[in-house]
């Protein structure tokens, strides 16, 4: 439903879902079900693989856990809840819960946008919103460079496995250091070759141009429906 839509409409829709998630009042936790169900419906219709959300969630766990622990044991207010010898305020638990939900839904938004929009379309859509070209160029090169590092790492692992390296023993850790240094040297050299090849083929920063086609009625319909849903949800939470 949303995958073939214009990248500009998808950026607006997922940005709206993200802003709604961050704007829901702390005392209205039931409203989190609206962006959660909306994103879940989008994930089902686009056949979003759950494993793509697992990596960013795992990366956010240490930071989120540390922040929640600091909040729970330092923020006061409300009733006090005792668990053994530990005393925690109800307000701190509420803030920690809301922070966890907002983080998970925000990562879900970004993962869905990246899943439904190829990189070149996403960069073209962002350029239409007058995002600085230097930022888009850095983003494009970063994604390509990480993919290149992954490719070089896979080659080195195959070469090491063919030579009987199993990384089972402690004294083999020295080899990992050599492999890490060699990886970045090889990646830097290959990156230079790729950049020279791009320049020789006429690449400029203007290559990341905005899409030329105008948005279709289906794009406006989906975008209008999503924005209306988000606005009504936010107004219902702010209404006294």
C-alpha positions in Angstrom: 0.0 0.0 0.0 2.7 2.5 0.9 5.8 1.0 -0.8 5.0 2.3 -4.4 4.0 5.8 -3.1 6.1 8.9 -3.7 9.1 9.2 -1.3 8.0 12.7 -0.3 4.6 11.5 0.9 6.3 8.6 2.9 8.7 11.0 4.5 5.8 13.2 5.6 3.7 10.3 6.9 6.5 8.7 9.0 7.6 12.1 10.2 4.1 12.7 11.3 4.0 9.4 13.1 7.3 10.2 14.8 6.1 13.6 15.9 2.8 12.1 17.2 4.8 9.6 19.3 7.0 12.3 20.8 4.0 14.7 21.4 1.6 12.3 23.3 1.1 13.7 26.8 2.7 11.7 29.6 -0.6 11.2 31.4 -2.3 9.7 28.2 -0.3 6.4 27.7 -3.3 4.8 26.0 -2.8 7.1 23.0 0.5 5.3 22.2 -1.7 2.5 20.7 -2.6 4.8 17.8 0.9 5.1 16.3 1.7 1.6 17.3 -1.2 0.1 15.5 -0.6 2.4 12.5 3.0 1.3 12.2 2.0 -2.3 12.7 -0.5 -2.1 9.9 2.2 -0.6 7.7 4.6 -3.3 8.6 2.1 -6.1 7.8 1.1 -4.6 4.4 4.8 -4.1 3.4 5.9 -7.5 4.7 8.4 -5.8 7.1 10.8 -8.4 8.5 11.0 -8.1 12.3 14.7 -8.9 12.3 15.4 -5.5 10.7 14.1 -3.8 13.9 16.1 -6.1 16.2 19.5 -4.6 15.5 18.6 -0.9 16.3 16.6 -2.0 19.4 19.6 -4.0 20.7 21.9 -1.0 20.1 19.5 1.3 22.0 19.1 -1.1 25.0 22.3 0.0 26.9 21.6 3.7 26.6 17.9 3.3 27.3 18.5 1.1 30.3 21.0 3.5 31.8 18.7 6.5 31.3 15.8 4.7 32.8 17.8 3.5 35.9 19.0 7.1 36.5 15.4 8.4 36.2 13.9 5.7 38.5 16.4 6.3 41.3 16.8 10.1 41.1 13.5 11.6 39.9 11.0 12.2 42.6 7.3 13.0 42.7 4.1 11.1 43.2 3.7 8.1 45.4 6.6 6.0 46.5 6.8 2.4 45.5 9.0 0.0 47.6 10.6 -3.1 46.2 12.6 -4.7 49.0 15.0 -2.0 50.2 14.6 0.0 47.0 12.3 3.1 46.9 11.1 4.4 43.6 8.7 7.2 42.8 5.6 6.5 40.6 6.4 9.5 38.5 9.9 8.2 37.7 8.4 4.8 36.6 5.9 6.6 34.4 8.6 8.7 32.7 10.8 5.6 32.2 7.9 3.7 30.7 7.0 6.5 28.3 10.6 6.9 27.3 10.9 3.2 26.5 7.7 3.3 24.4 8.7 6.5 22.5 12.2 5.1 21.7 10.8 1.8 20.4 8.1 3.4 18.2 10.6 6.0 16.9 13.0 3.3 15.8 10.1 1.4 14.3 9.2 4.6 12.2 12.8 4.9 10.9 13.1 1.2 10.1 9.8 1.2 8.2 10.8 4.3 6.2 14.1 2.7 5.2 12.4 -0.6 4.4 9.8 1.0 2.1 12.0 3.6 0.4 15.3 2.8 -1.5 18.2 5.0 -0.6 18.3 7.0 -3.9 14.6 7.7 -3.6 14.9 8.7 0.1 17.8 11.1 -0.7 15.8 12.6 -3.7 12.8 13.1 -1.4 14.9 14.8 1.3 16.5 17.1 -1.3 13.0 18.3 -2.3 12.6 19.4 1.3 15.7 21.6 0.9 17.9 19.4 3.1 21.5 20.6 2.6 23.2 18.8 -0.2 26.4 18.2 1.8 24.4 16.3 4.5 22.8 14.2 1.9 26.1 13.5 0.2 27.7 12.5 3.6 24.7 10.2 4.3 25.0 8.6 0.9 28.7 7.9 1.2 28.4 6.7 4.7 25.8 4.0 3.8 27.9 2.9 0.8 31.1 2.9 2.8 29.5 0.7 5.5 28.3 -1.7 2.9 31.8 -1.8 1.4 33.4 -2.5 4.8 30.9 -5.4 5.3 31.9 -6.8 1.9 35.6 -6.6 2.7 35.1 -8.2 6.1 33.2 -11.1 4.5 36.1 -11.6 2.1 38.7 -11.6 4.9 36.6 -14.1 7.0 36.4 -16.5 4.1 40.2 -16.2 3.6 40.8 -16.8 7.3 38.5 -19.8 7.4 40.2 -21.3 4.3 43.5 -21.1 6.2 42.2 -22.9 9.2 41.7 -19.9 11.5 38.9 -20.7 13.9 39.3 -17.9 16.6 38.8 -20.5 19.3 41.8 -19.8 21.5 42.9 -16.7 23.4 46.3 -16.5 21.7 44.6 -16.2 18.4 43.2 -12.8 19.4 46.4 -11.2 18.0 45.4 -12.2 14.6 42.1 -10.3 15.0 44.1 -7.1 15.5 46.0 -7.6 12.3 42.7 -8.3 10.5 41.1 -5.1 11.8 44.1 -3.0 10.7 44.1 -4.7 7.3 40.4 -4.3 6.9 40.5 -0.5 7.2 43.5 -0.2 5.0 41.8 -2.3 2.3 38.5 -0.4 2.7 40.3 3.0 2.4 42.1 1.9 -0.7 39.0 0.5 -2.3 37.1 3.6 -1.3 39.6 5.8 -3.1 39.3 3.7 -6.3 35.5 3.9 -6.2 35.6 7.7 -5.6 38.0 8.2 -8.6 35.7 6.0 -10.7 32.7 8.1 -9.8 34.5 11.3 -10.6 35.6 10.0 -13.9 32.0 9.2 -14.8 30.9 12.7 -14.1 29.6 12.4 -10.5 28.8 15.7 -8.8 26.9 16.7 -5.7 24.0 17.6 -8.0 23.5 13.9 -8.7 21.3 13.7 -5.7 18.5 15.7 -7.3 14.9 15.9 -6.2 12.3 13.7 -7.9 10.8 15.3 -11.0 7.4 13.6 -11.0 4.5 15.2 -9.3 2.7 13.3 -6.5 -0.3 11.3 -7.5 -3.8 11.5 -6.0 -3.2 8.3 -4.1 -0.2 9.9 -2.4 -2.2 12.9 -1.3 -5.1 10.6 -0.1 -2.8 8.4 2.0 -0.9 11.4 3.3 -4.1 13.3 4.2 -5.6 10.3 5.9 -2.5 9.7 8.0 -2.1 13.3 9.0 -5.8 13.6 10.0 -5.5 10.5 12.1 -2.4 11.9 13.9 -4.0 15.3 14.4 -7.2 13.9 15.9 -5.3 11.6 18.2 -3.2 14.5 19.5 -6.2 16.8 19.9 -8.1 14.0 21.9 -5.1 13.8 24.3 -4.9 17.6 24.7 -8.7 18.1 25.1 -9.5 18.8 28.8 
